[in-house]
Amino acid sequence: MKRFLRHLFRGLFFILYRVKPRGFENFPATPHIIAPNHCYELDAPLLVAFLPMDFSAMGKASMARSRLFGPIFRRFHGIPVERDGTDLLAIRQAVETLKTYPLVIFPEGTTTDGRGRLPAKAGLALIAKQADVAIVPVTIKTDYRLFSRIDLIVHEPVRVSDFSFERYSSEAYRRIGEQILDIIYQPFEGEHA
């Protein structure tokens, strides 16, 4: 089913859009966190279609319970997140998953619905630190108008230790997330992201 969905989504994206992937050589060979912006609901199928590896993803728990999307979410080893606070089980599952698979985490924790950047959540950097893995910022630059261009830009990996913090707290993790969002949104400079 995974292979079928990848081919289906990739075919649809190539028919309906002009997808321009760049920087894929920046993906490490070892498990890592893939950290893309999340402006539209089509971002997830785009990642399924074009990421060159098997991966897991964190997503809202209601998606895992959905009759339509639940089976797909589970097939891709999705980790459901209860967003009403700190979901410690999801954090533990993410750290465990990162022993085997890359993991997609949207730094803003939700879709922006094309309305620009939202504040970063602390979970991205917290999970990267606990799992001791690199974070690969990814920019998805598009508005998904039919036949428009989609830039899928993979930036160089960073590690939590690359950021100068003497003490790691939820505020430090959030600030690291903001710096990662700075990298992700840099291609939007001069535009409304």
Order of alpha helices (4+ residues) and beta strands (2+ residues): alpha-beta-beta-alpha-beta-alpha-alpha-beta-alpha-beta-alpha-beta-beta-alpha
